[in-house]
């Protein structure tokens, strides 16, 4: 019995089958656009195969079957049903090529959204999706996002009425994500080309790791690098070249490090902006720990880090995997809303103080 609402894309020959169908010629240049707009459940080829299909990410190739042109329609239906059911509850190849979900909360991004997408297009690991939740932008961000989504099936835009709380928007984005590993990407920032590959490897090397974070670089639009001042950060920078440009790479402190015996001296408790990006989470652990707090308009990241530090396992990658853009001298949320961030961090630290103290007592290592 054919399954209703299954969408089948035929490339080459078509058959009379009881599905929602579309067709392309094997030499068509609109395969990517068709995948993005039609979003087929099964792809059927017969005869010549487009080269781009052979090179497509695993999320496409696991939906693809190649059939003999002499098959009867009944046999085609059986093949389509087998393919569809074969990936619906997980495919045997998923373990070797897991889907990585990059998630982004966006609001009035301006002209930077395509730069962010371009950094995803450059990834050495290509089996990813990009879940972007637009929090009711008014500057054309949603229209720009739809244009990108029409070019790449991996882009999944979601629009909501303005929530105004970043914790709620990120919670929605992560709940919509389908990947085994989730990578946060701000709407005007960039991933280095090897970022997703490095994150995937780190999670796979240690099944107990729930969170992965890396080094990063922050930069202004005029090319200057941003650095944090004070003795703590003085020796935590190095120059790193990436794609012909030199960045000031910040060496993110180890969350399990400390600078004194008290529980307030643990880096996980002390750090305001760290671990900065890349921030990545094992999806199952994120769900177990409750995900983002939807009530928080700021300090949502620290709240989540605290739970991963206290109840899971975190791993640092000592490489620059993330480029954080400051749009101007004072236009970024971190600068403009610093008082609100500091106030909510203080509330968060009070909330988790006992748990941090208990963790500190279990780890008697001090400097």
KEKE-3310 file (N, C-alpha, C; in steps of 0.2 Angstrom, whole numbers, plus 5000, padded with zeros to 4 digits):
npx = (5004:5004:5012:5004:5007:5020:5034:5041:5055:5059:5072:5076:5068:5051:5037:5021:5015:5007:5011:5016:5024:5039:5049:5065:5077:5092:5103:5100:5102:5096:5095:5099:5091:5079:5079:5079:5067:5057:5059:5061:5056:5060:5072:5073:5083:5086:5095:5107:5116:5116:5131:5132:5123:5130:5140:5133:5128:5126:5113:5105:5109:5105:5092:5091:5088:5093:5085:5081:5076:5066:5058:5042:5028:5023:5034:5042:5035:5037:5050:5052:5045:5052:5064:5060:5055:5067:5075:5068:5066:5079:5095:5107:5119:5120:5127:5141:5141:5135:5122:5124:5118:5117:5113:5104:5099:5090:5088:5084:5096:5103:5115:5123:5119:5121:5135:5137:5131:5139:5150:5146:5144:5157:5162:5172:5166:5151:5138:5126:5114:5105:5097:5087:5080:5070:5066:5055:5060:5062:5068:5070:5077:5070:5066:5078:5083:5074:5078:5090:5087:5080:5090:5097:5094:5098:5096:5085:5072:5064:5050:5045:5033:5038:5048:5057:5065:5080:5084:5072:5071:5082:5079:5068:5075:5084:5076:5069:5080:5087:5099:5113:5122:5124:5127:5130:5128:5130:5120:5128:5141:5155:5160:5175:5182:5185:5177:5165:5169:5179:5172:5163:5173:5178:5167:5164:5176:5175:5162:5156:5157:5148:5147:5156:5169:5178:5193:5193:5191:5189:5183:5183:5174:5183:5194:5202:5207:5198:5202:5201:5204:5216:5225:5222:5219:5230:5240:5234:5232:5235:5243:5234:5233:5221:5213:5221:5221:5225:5221:5217:5218:5209:5214:5204:5200:5201:5187:5187:5198:5206:5209:5211:5207:5193:5176:5171:5182:5183:5185:5174:5164:5168:5170:5163:5161:5164:5164:5167:5162:5167:5152:5145:5134:5130:5115:5107:5111:5109:5095:5092:5097:5089:5089:5089:5085:5070:5065:5075:5082:5095:5111:5108:5117:5127:5120:5116:5129:5133:5125:5130:5143:5142:5134:5137:5149:5163:5172:5187:5193:5208:5209:5206:5190:5180:5174:5170:5160:5161:5150:5151:5159:5151:5140:5136:5127:5133:5140:5131:5121:5127:5126:5113:5117:5127:5120:5111:5119:5124:5113:5111:5123:5121:5110:5115:5125:5127:5128:5140:5148:5148:5153:5166:5170:5171:5182:5197:5208:5219:5227)
npy = (4994:5010:5024:5039:5056:5056:5063:5062:5064:5063:5059:5060:5046:5045:5037:5031:5034:5033:5046:5062:5071:5076:5082:5081:5084:5074:5082:5094:5110:5114:5107:5109:5119:5114:5103:5111:5118:5109:5098:5083:5067:5055:5051:5047:5040:5036:5030:5041:5049:5064:5073:5081:5075:5063:5069:5075:5079:5067:5067:5069:5059:5047:5046:5042:5032:5021:5015:5002:5005:4997:4993:4989:4999:4995:4989:5000:5007:4999:5000:5013:5014:5006:5013:5025:5021:5016:5026:5034:5031:5032:5029:5016:5022:5033:5034:5034:5046:5058:5069:5086:5100:5116:5130:5146:5161:5175:5192:5206:5206:5213:5215:5204:5191:5182:5181:5174:5162:5159:5155:5143:5136:5133:5123:5109:5097:5091:5087:5094:5104:5120:5128:5142:5154:5167:5181:5189:5199:5216:5222:5216:5204:5192:5190:5189:5178:5168:5168:5163:5150:5145:5141:5131:5116:5113:5123:5129:5139:5147:5157:5168:5177:5192:5187:5192:5187:5179:5167:5160:5160:5153:5141:5136:5135:5125:5114:5112:5107:5093:5086:5075:5082:5099:5115:5131:5146:5163:5176:5185:5181:5170:5153:5144:5135:5122:5119:5112:5099:5097:5098:5087:5077:5078:5075:5062:5056:5054:5047:5052:5065:5080:5093:5104:5116:5129:5139:5156:5171:5188:5202:5219:5229:5236:5228:5227:5218:5212:5212:5206:5215:5216:5207:5194:5190:5193:5184:5176:5176:5174:5177:5172:5165:5165:5161:5170:5181:5189:5185:5189:5177:5171:5161:5151:5148:5133:5125:5118:5122:5133:5147:5148:5142:5143:5140:5150:5152:5144:5142:5140:5145:5158:5164:5176:5178:5166:5149:5156:5156:5142:5134:5119:5106:5089:5082:5074:5075:5089:5089:5081:5089:5099:5110:5127:5140:5147:5159:5168:5183:5188:5181:5168:5159:5157:5151:5139:5133:5132:5121:5111:5110:5106:5094:5086:5083:5092:5098:5105:5112:5116:5126:5139:5141:5149:5165:5180:5194:5211:5223:5237:5250:5250:5243:5230:5218:5213:5224:5234:5230:5227:5229:5223:5210:5207:5209:5198:5187:5187:5184:5171:5165:5165:5156:5144:5142:5133:5121:5123:5124:5112:5104:5109:5105:5091:5091:5093:5099:5112:5128)
npz = (5000:4995:5003:5009:5004:5002:4994:4978:4968:4952:4941:4925:4918:4921:4931:4932:4947:4963:4971:4977:4964:4956:4942:4934:4921:4917:4915:4920:4927:4938:4950:4963:4967:4965:4975:4986:4986:4982:4991:4992:4997:4992:4980:4963:4951:4934:4921:4915:4928:4938:4941:4952:4961:4965:4972:4983:5000:5013:5018:5007:4998:5005:5002:4989:4975:4962:4947:4936:4920:4914:4924:4931:4936:4948:4954:4956:4965:4976:4978:4981:4993:5001:5001:5007:5020:5024:5029:5037:5051:5055:5047:5042:5038:5046:5057:5053:5045:5053:5055:5057:5066:5063:5072:5072:5080:5074:5071:5063:5055:5045:5032:5034:5034:5023:5022:5033:5030:5019:5025:5030:5018:5014:5022:5027:5031:5025:5028:5034:5042:5042:5054:5056:5065:5064:5073:5071:5062:5055:5044:5032:5034:5034:5021:5014:5020:5015:5002:5002:5007:4996:4988:4994:5000:5013:5021:5034:5037:5049:5055:5068:5078:5086:5100:5109:5118:5120:5125:5123:5109:5105:5111:5103:5091:5093:5097:5085:5077:5069:5070:5076:5083:5089:5084:5088:5080:5078:5070:5062:5062:5058:5054:5054:5040:5044:5055:5058:5055:5065:5077:5075:5075:5088:5097:5093:5097:5110:5118:5130:5130:5132:5128:5117:5115:5108:5103:5098:5087:5088:5079:5072:5060:5053:5052:5063:5077:5091:5109:5125:5140:5154:5167:5167:5154:5147:5142:5133:5120:5102:5086:5072:5056:5043:5029:5021:5030:5045:5061:5078:5089:5102:5116:5123:5140:5149:5155:5166:5173:5186:5197:5210:5227:5230:5226:5218:5211:5200:5183:5176:5183:5185:5172:5161:5147:5142:5140:5124:5107:5096:5101:5105:5106:5111:5105:5112:5125:5127:5127:5138:5149:5149:5140:5132:5143:5142:5148:5149:5143:5142:5146:5144:5138:5148:5158:5152:5150:5163:5168:5159:5163:5177:5176:5165:5153:5147:5133:5127:5112:5105:5095:5083:5078:5076:5071:5077:5075:5078:5075:5076:5086:5097:5095:5097:5106:5117:5122:5122:5131:5143:5157:5160:5156:5166:5178:5176:5176:5189:5195:5190:5195:5209:5209:5205:5214:5226:5219:5212:5223:5228:5218:5218:5230:5227:5219:5223:5218:5218:5214)
capx = (5000:5008:5011:5002:5010:5027:5036:5046:5058:5062:5078:5076:5062:5045:5032:5014:5015:5003:5015:5017:5030:5042:5054:5071:5081:5098:5108:5097:5106:5092:5094:5100:5085:5073:5079:5077:5060:5052:5061:5059:5057:5064:5075:5074:5086:5086:5100:5113:5116:5120:5137:5131:5120:5135:5143:5128:5128:5123:5106:5102:5111:5102:5085:5091:5088:5094:5081:5081:5071:5061:5053:5035:5026:5022:5040:5045:5032:5040:5057:5051:5043:5058:5069:5057:5056:5074:5079:5063:5068:5087:5098:5113:5125:5120:5133:5147:5140:5130:5119:5126:5113:5119:5107:5105:5093:5092:5084:5087:5103:5106:5118:5128:5117:5124:5142:5137:5129:5145:5155:5144:5145:5164:5164:5174:5161:5145:5132:5124:5108:5105:5090:5087:5074:5069:5062:5051:5064:5058:5073:5071:5081:5067:5066:5085:5084:5070:5082:5096:5084:5078:5096:5101:5089:5100:5094:5078:5070:5058:5049:5040:5031:5044:5048:5061:5070:5085:5083:5066:5072:5087:5076:5064:5079:5087:5070:5068:5085:5087:5105:5115:5126:5121:5132:5128:5131:5127:5118:5132:5147:5158:5164:5181:5180:5186:5174:5161:5173:5183:5167:5161:5178:5178:5161:5165:5182:5173:5155:5154:5157:5141:5148:5162:5170:5185:5196:5189:5194:5184:5186:5179:5173:5188:5199:5205:5205:5196:5204:5199:5210:5217:5230:5219:5219:5236:5244:5229:5231:5241:5241:5233:5231:5215:5211:5225:5220:5228:5217:5219:5215:5209:5214:5199:5202:5198:5182:5189:5204:5204:5215:5211:5204:5186:5172:5171:5188:5183:5184:5167:5159:5170:5170:5157:5160:5167:5168:5165:5161:5162:5148:5142:5131:5127:5108:5104:5113:5105:5088:5092:5098:5083:5090:5089:5080:5066:5064:5081:5083:5102:5115:5106:5123:5131:5115:5117:5136:5133:5122:5134:5149:5140:5130:5139:5157:5164:5179:5190:5197:5213:5210:5202:5185:5175:5176:5165:5160:5158:5148:5154:5163:5147:5133:5134:5123:5138:5142:5125:5117:5132:5123:5109:5121:5131:5115:5108:5125:5124:5107:5113:5128:5117:5105:5119:5131:5127:5130:5147:5152:5148:5158:5172:5173:5173:5188:5201:5214:5220:5234)
capy = (5000:5016:5029:5045:5062:5055:5067:5059:5068:5058:5062:5056:5043:5045:5032:5033:5031:5037:5050:5069:5070:5082:5078:5085:5081:5072:5088:5100:5114:5117:5101:5111:5123:5109:5100:5116:5120:5103:5094:5076:5061:5050:5053:5041:5041:5031:5032:5046:5052:5071:5073:5084:5070:5059:5073:5078:5077:5061:5068:5068:5052:5041:5046:5041:5025:5021:5010:5000:5008:4992:4991:4991:5004:4992:4988:5006:5009:4995:5003:5020:5013:5003:5019:5030:5018:5014:5032:5037:5030:5032:5025:5013:5026:5040:5034:5036:5053:5061:5076:5092:5105:5123:5134:5153:5165:5181:5198:5212:5205:5217:5213:5199:5184:5178:5180:5168:5156:5157:5151:5136:5133:5132:5118:5103:5092:5094:5084:5099:5108:5126:5130:5149:5156:5174:5183:5194:5205:5221:5225:5212:5198:5186:5189:5187:5171:5164:5168:5158:5143:5143:5139:5126:5112:5112:5129:5128:5145:5147:5164:5168:5184:5194:5184:5196:5183:5175:5160:5156:5159:5147:5134:5134:5133:5118:5109:5110:5104:5086:5083:5072:5087:5105:5120:5138:5151:5169:5178:5189:5178:5165:5147:5143:5130:5115:5120:5106:5093:5097:5097:5080:5072:5079:5071:5055:5053:5053:5047:5055:5072:5083:5100:5105:5123:5130:5146:5161:5178:5194:5207:5224:5229:5239:5223:5227:5213:5214:5208:5208:5218:5214:5202:5187:5189:5196:5179:5171:5178:5173:5179:5166:5167:5161:5163:5176:5187:5188:5186:5188:5171:5170:5154:5150:5144:5126:5126:5114:5126:5137:5151:5148:5136:5143:5138:5155:5153:5139:5146:5139:5150:5165:5167:5180:5178:5160:5148:5159:5151:5138:5131:5114:5101:5083:5083:5070:5078:5095:5087:5078:5094:5104:5115:5134:5143:5152:5165:5173:5188:5188:5176:5162:5154:5155:5147:5132:5131:5130:5114:5106:5109:5103:5088:5083:5083:5097:5097:5111:5111:5122:5129:5144:5138:5154:5172:5184:5200:5217:5227:5244:5251:5249:5241:5223:5216:5212:5230:5239:5227:5224:5230:5218:5204:5206:5208:5191:5183:5187:5180:5164:5162:5163:5150:5138:5143:5127:5115:5124:5123:5104:5102:5111:5100:5085:5092:5096:5102:5120:5131)
capz = (5000:4995:5009:5007:5005:5000:4988:4974:4963:4946:4937:4919:4916:4926:4931:4935:4954:4968:4975:4974:4960:4951:4937:4931:4916:4920:4914:4923:4932:4944:4955:4970:4968:4966:4981:4991:4985:4982:4997:4991:5002:4989:4973:4959:4944:4929:4916:4917:4935:4938:4945:4958:4965:4967:4977:4987:5006:5014:5019:5001:4995:5008:5000:4982:4973:4955:4945:4929:4916:4912:4930:4931:4941:4955:4957:4957:4971:4981:4979:4984:5000:5005:5002:5012:5026:5026:5032:5041:5058:5055:5041:5044:5037:5050:5062:5050:5043:5056:5053:5061:5065:5065:5073:5073:5081:5070:5072:5060:5054:5040:5026:5035:5034:5017:5024:5038:5026:5015:5029:5030:5011:5014:5027:5024:5032:5021:5030:5039:5041:5046:5057:5057:5068:5063:5078:5068:5059:5051:5040:5026:5035:5032:5014:5013:5022:5010:4996:5003:5008:4989:4984:4997:5004:5020:5025:5036:5040:5054:5058:5074:5080:5090:5106:5112:5123:5116:5127:5120:5102:5104:5113:5098:5086:5095:5097:5078:5074:5068:5070:5082:5086:5087:5084:5088:5075:5078:5063:5058:5063:5053:5056:5050:5036:5047:5062:5059:5055:5071:5082:5074:5078:5096:5100:5091:5100:5117:5118:5136:5130:5130:5125:5114:5114:5105:5103:5093:5086:5088:5075:5070:5053:5049:5052:5069:5082:5098:5114:5132:5144:5161:5168:5166:5147:5144:5138:5130:5113:5097:5079:5068:5049:5041:5022:5020:5034:5052:5067:5085:5092:5110:5119:5128:5146:5151:5160:5172:5176:5191:5199:5217:5230:5231:5221:5214:5207:5195:5177:5173:5187:5184:5165:5158:5140:5140:5134:5119:5102:5094:5106:5102:5111:5109:5105:5118:5132:5128:5129:5145:5153:5148:5134:5134:5148:5138:5151:5149:5138:5142:5150:5142:5137:5154:5161:5149:5151:5170:5168:5156:5167:5183:5175:5159:5152:5142:5130:5123:5106:5106:5088:5081:5074:5076:5070:5080:5072:5081:5069:5077:5092:5103:5093:5099:5112:5123:5124:5124:5136:5147:5163:5160:5156:5172:5183:5176:5177:5196:5197:5188:5199:5215:5208:5204:5219:5230:5215:5211:5229:5229:5213:5220:5235:5224:5215:5228:5215:5218:5211)
cpx = (5004:5007:5009:5007:5018:5029:5042:5049:5061:5067:5078:5069:5057:5041:5026:5013:5010:5006:5014:5024:5033:5047:5059:5074:5088:5103:5105:5101:5102:5091:5094:5093:5079:5073:5077:5070:5055:5053:5059:5060:5061:5066:5076:5077:5086:5090:5105:5111:5119:5126:5136:5127:5125:5139:5139:5129:5124:5115:5102:5103:5107:5094:5085:5092:5089:5090:5082:5075:5065:5056:5046:5033:5025:5029:5044:5042:5035:5047:5057:5049:5048:5063:5067:5058:5063:5078:5074:5064:5076:5089:5105:5119:5125:5125:5139:5147:5134:5128:5121:5121:5116:5113:5108:5098:5095:5086:5087:5094:5107:5109:5122:5126:5120:5131:5142:5135:5135:5150:5153:5145:5153:5166:5166:5170:5154:5138:5129:5117:5109:5098:5091:5081:5074:5064:5058:5054:5059:5062:5074:5075:5077:5067:5073:5086:5080:5074:5087:5093:5081:5084:5099:5096:5091:5098:5086:5076:5064:5056:5043:5038:5037:5043:5052:5065:5074:5085:5077:5067:5077:5084:5072:5069:5082:5082:5069:5074:5085:5093:5107:5119:5124:5126:5129:5132:5127:5125:5123:5140:5149:5161:5170:5179:5181:5182:5170:5164:5177:5178:5165:5166:5178:5173:5162:5171:5180:5166:5152:5154:5150:5142:5155:5163:5177:5187:5192:5193:5188:5187:5180:5178:5179:5195:5203:5203:5203:5199:5202:5205:5210:5222:5228:5220:5225:5240:5240:5227:5237:5238:5240:5231:5226:5213:5214:5224:5222:5223:5220:5215:5215:5209:5209:5201:5198:5193:5183:5195:5201:5210:5215:5207:5196:5182:5171:5177:5188:5182:5177:5162:5161:5169:5163:5156:5162:5164:5164:5164:5167:5159:5144:5140:5129:5119:5105:5105:5109:5098:5088:5093:5093:5084:5090:5084:5076:5064:5069:5081:5091:5105:5112:5112:5126:5126:5116:5124:5136:5131:5127:5140:5147:5137:5132:5147:5158:5171:5181:5194:5202:5214:5205:5197:5180:5177:5170:5166:5157:5157:5151:5157:5158:5140:5131:5131:5127:5139:5136:5122:5121:5129:5118:5112:5124:5126:5112:5113:5125:5119:5108:5118:5125:5113:5109:5125:5132:5130:5137:5151:5153:5153:5165:5175:5174:5180:5193:5207:5214:5227:5239)
cpy = (5006:5021:5036:5051:5062:5059:5063:5063:5063:5062:5058:5053:5044:5039:5034:5030:5036:5041:5057:5069:5076:5078:5083:5081:5079:5078:5094:5104:5117:5112:5104:5115:5119:5105:5105:5118:5114:5098:5087:5071:5056:5053:5047:5043:5035:5033:5036:5049:5059:5070:5076:5080:5065:5063:5076:5075:5071:5061:5067:5061:5046:5041:5044:5034:5026:5014:5008:5003:5003:4990:4993:4996:5001:4991:4994:5008:5005:4998:5009:5019:5010:5009:5023:5027:5016:5020:5035:5037:5029:5027:5022:5017:5032:5040:5036:5043:5056:5068:5081:5097:5111:5127:5141:5156:5172:5186:5204:5212:5210:5213:5207:5192:5180:5177:5174:5162:5154:5153:5144:5132:5130:5126:5112:5097:5095:5092:5088:5102:5115:5128:5137:5151:5164:5176:5189:5200:5209:5224:5221:5206:5192:5185:5187:5180:5166:5163:5163:5151:5141:5140:5133:5122:5111:5118:5128:5134:5144:5154:5164:5176:5185:5191:5189:5193:5178:5168:5156:5155:5153:5141:5132:5132:5126:5113:5107:5107:5096:5082:5079:5077:5094:5110:5127:5142:5158:5172:5182:5187:5173:5159:5147:5136:5123:5115:5113:5100:5092:5095:5090:5076:5072:5075:5064:5052:5051:5053:5050:5062:5075:5089:5101:5113:5124:5137:5150:5167:5182:5199:5213:5225:5232:5234:5223:5221:5215:5210:5211:5210:5215:5208:5195:5185:5190:5191:5174:5173:5176:5175:5172:5168:5162:5165:5170:5182:5185:5190:5186:5183:5171:5163:5154:5146:5138:5127:5123:5117:5130:5142:5152:5143:5137:5141:5143:5156:5148:5144:5145:5143:5157:5168:5170:5178:5171:5154:5151:5154:5148:5135:5125:5109:5095:5084:5080:5073:5085:5094:5085:5084:5100:5110:5122:5136:5148:5158:5170:5177:5189:5183:5169:5157:5152:5150:5139:5129:5128:5122:5109:5105:5105:5096:5084:5083:5088:5096:5103:5109:5117:5124:5134:5142:5143:5161:5176:5191:5205:5222:5235:5244:5249:5246:5234:5223:5216:5218:5234:5236:5224:5224:5224:5211:5202:5205:5200:5186:5182:5183:5172:5161:5161:5157:5144:5137:5136:5121:5116:5123:5115:5101:5103:5107:5093:5085:5096:5099:5109:5122:5131)
cpz = (5000:5001:5006:5008:5004:4994:4985:4969:4958:4942:4931:4918:4922:4926:4934:4942:4958:4973:4972:4971:4957:4947:4935:4925:4919:4920:4916:4927:4938:4949:4962:4972:4969:4972:4987:4991:4986:4988:4996:4996:4999:4982:4969:4952:4940:4923:4919:4924:4935:4943:4952:4963:4968:4973:4983:4994:5008:5015:5013:4998:4998:5006:4992:4980:4965:4952:4938:4926:4914:4918:4929:4936:4948:4958:4959:4964:4977:4983:4983:4991:5004:5006:5008:5019:5029:5030:5037:5049:5059:5050:5044:5043:5042:5055:5059:5047:5046:5054:5058:5060:5067:5066:5075:5075:5078:5071:5069:5059:5050:5034:5027:5035:5029:5019:5029:5034:5021:5019:5030:5023:5011:5018:5024:5025:5030:5023:5036:5037:5045:5048:5059:5059:5068:5068:5076:5066:5055:5045:5033:5027:5033:5025:5011:5014:5017:5004:4996:5004:5001:4985:4987:5002:5011:5024:5027:5040:5044:5056:5063:5075:5086:5097:5111:5118:5120:5118:5124:5112:5101:5106:5107:5092:5087:5095:5090:5074:5074:5069:5076:5086:5084:5088:5083:5084:5075:5071:5059:5059:5058:5057:5051:5046:5039:5053:5063:5059:5062:5077:5081:5077:5085:5099:5099:5095:5107:5118:5125:5135:5128:5127:5123:5113:5111:5106:5098:5092:5086:5084:5073:5063:5049:5050:5058:5074:5088:5103:5121:5136:5151:5161:5166:5159:5143:5140:5135:5123:5108:5091:5075:5061:5046:5034:5020:5024:5041:5057:5073:5089:5099:5112:5125:5134:5147:5156:5167:5176:5182:5193:5206:5220:5230:5225:5216:5209:5201:5188:5175:5177:5186:5177:5163:5151:5137:5143:5128:5113:5099:5101:5103:5107:5107:5110:5111:5125:5133:5130:5136:5150:5153:5143:5137:5139:5144:5141:5151:5143:5137:5146:5149:5141:5143:5158:5159:5150:5158:5171:5165:5160:5174:5182:5169:5159:5146:5139:5126:5117:5105:5098:5087:5076:5073:5075:5072:5078:5076:5075:5070:5084:5098:5101:5094:5105:5118:5126:5126:5130:5142:5154:5164:5160:5163:5178:5182:5177:5185:5198:5196:5193:5206:5214:5208:5210:5223:5225:5213:5217:5230:5224:5215:5226:5233:5221:5220:5225:5215:5215:5217)
residu = (UNK:UNK:UNK:UNK:UNK:UNK:UNK:UNK:UNK:UNK:UNK:UNK:UNK:UNK:UNK:UNK:UNK:UNK:UNK:UNK:UNK:UNK:UNK:UNK:UNK:UNK:UNK:UNK:UNK:UNK:UNK:UNK:UNK:UNK:UNK:UNK:UNK:UNK:UNK:UNK:UNK:UNK:UNK:UNK:UNK:UNK:UNK:UNK:UNK:UNK:UNK:UNK:UNK:UNK:UNK:UNK:UNK:UNK:UNK:UNK:UNK:UNK:UNK:UNK:UNK:UNK:UNK:UNK:UNK:UNK:UNK:UNK:UNK:UNK:UNK:UNK:UNK:UNK:UNK:UNK:UNK:UNK:UNK:UNK:UNK:UNK:UNK:UNK:UNK:UNK:UNK:UNK:UNK:UNK:UNK:UNK:UNK:UNK:UNK:UNK:UNK:UNK:UNK:UNK:UNK:UNK:UNK:UNK:UNK:UNK:UNK:UNK:UNK:UNK:UNK:UNK:UNK:UNK:UNK:UNK:UNK:UNK:UNK:UNK:UNK:UNK:UNK:UNK:UNK:UNK:UNK:UNK:UNK:UNK:UNK:UNK:UNK:UNK:UNK:UNK:UNK:UNK:UNK:UNK:UNK:UNK:UNK:UNK:UNK:UNK:UNK:UNK:UNK:UNK:UNK:UNK:UNK:UNK:UNK:UNK:UNK:UNK:UNK:UNK:UNK:UNK:UNK:UNK:UNK:UNK:UNK:UNK:UNK:UNK:UNK:UNK:UNK:UNK:UNK:UNK:UNK:UNK:UNK:UNK:UNK:UNK:UNK:UNK:UNK:UNK:UNK:UNK:UNK:UNK:UNK:UNK:UNK:UNK:UNK:UNK:UNK:UNK:UNK:UNK:UNK:UNK:UNK:UNK:UNK:UNK:UNK:UNK:UNK:UNK:UNK:UNK:UNK:UNK:UNK:UNK:UNK:UNK:UNK:UNK:UNK:UNK:UNK:UNK:UNK:UNK:UNK:UNK:UNK:UNK:UNK:UNK:UNK:UNK:UNK:UNK:UNK:UNK:UNK:UNK:UNK:UNK:UNK:UNK:UNK:UNK:UNK:UNK:UNK:UNK:UNK:UNK:UNK:UNK:UNK:UNK:UNK:UNK:UNK:UNK:UNK:UNK:UNK:UNK:UNK:UNK:UNK:UNK:UNK:UNK:UNK:UNK:UNK:UNK:UNK:UNK:UNK:UNK:UNK:UNK:UNK:UNK:UNK:UNK:UNK:UNK:UNK:UNK:UNK:UNK:UNK:UNK:UNK:UNK:UNK:UNK:UNK:UNK:UNK:UNK:UNK:UNK:UNK:UNK:UNK:UNK:UNK:UNK:UNK:UNK:UNK:UNK:UNK:UNK:UNK:UNK:UNK:UNK:UNK:UNK:UNK:UNK:UNK:UNK:UNK:UNK:UNK:UNK:UNK:UNK:UNK:UNK:UNK:UNK:UNK:UNK:UNK:UNK:UNK:UNK:UNK:UNK:UNK:UNK:UNK:UNK:UNK:UNK:UNK:UNK:UNK:UNK:UNK:UNK:UNK:UNK:UNK:UNK:UNK:UNK:UNK:UNK:UNK)
# end
